[in-house]
Amino acid sequence: MANEKRWTTVIAWLVALVIFFPIFWMALTAFKTETEAFSVPPSLFFSPTLDNFVEVFARSDYLKFAWNSVAVSFGSTLLALAFAIPAAYAMAFFPTKRTPGTLLWMLSTKMMPPVGVLIPIYLLFRDMGLLDTVTGLLIVFTLINLPIVIWMLYTYFKDVPGEIMEASRVDGATPMQQLFLLLIPLSLPGIASTGLLTVILAWNEAFWSLNLTSSQGAPLTAFIASFSSPQGLFWAKLSAASVMAILPIMIVGWMSQKQLVQGLTFGAVK
């Protein structure tokens, strides 16, 4: 048993190192010169420089891109939760014979390649004046994450004992009172973890950001792509831009990892 536990720990550390290594290498490259970034074999020991970060700040308005990412990620998450909580509540406690099929249909939309609907959405947004706007991305990110949010909340709500809901109905609680005064407080860990996961998904979304924005409404994913030019890839500057783009969401993840784990395991043990 001890040997088995030891090997499990070793394998877990190896997997963690494999996952973390690209982030570590990107951060290391961000402090190199362009020559050192292209050196073969790669150099592990070098004189760190902040020139890449200075040039990234000088070339673009980082704070504008960062604000767009914050607005789109958190705004779309709040909108998705506002739609998903009532929908998941209805499906969990007032199911019909079509509920399983509806849930499966919603999840199936995530299997469709985004490029398959790019042209109609692009033309629709062009005619509505939503191209290169935060509002446009807000709508798209809300819609693409809504199926996952509904599925997760549906699972959490199903773990709430039905007897509690039944007792509240006997006491005369209306469906709205059940939702806001009973179900949401009981499911708060699950709702919080769903919200955190949705923020991360929206923050990392690149396809729609690159195709529906250019400058005014562009988030940090488009900010990173702007450092790829016809002259080639500047790895050191691209790495510096990537570090600046992922650092805020990594800090949020580290600060809220306890709540995220609690929410993801909500209802696992009764």
Buried (B, 14 or more C-beta within 10 A) or exposed (E): EEEEEEEEEEEEEEEEEEEEEEEEEBBBBBBBBBEBBBEEEEEEEBEEBEBBBEBBBEEBEBEBBBBBBBBBBBBBBBBBBEBBBBBBBBBBBEBEEEBEEBBEEBEEEEEEEBEEEBEEBBEEBEEEEBBBBBBBBBBBBBBBBBBBBBBBBBBBBBBBEEEEBEEBEEEEBEBEBBBEEBBBEBBBBBBBBBBBBBBBBBBBBEBBBBBBBEEEBBBBBBBBBBBEEEEEEBBBBBBBBBBBBBEBBEEBBEEBEEBBEBBBEBBEEE
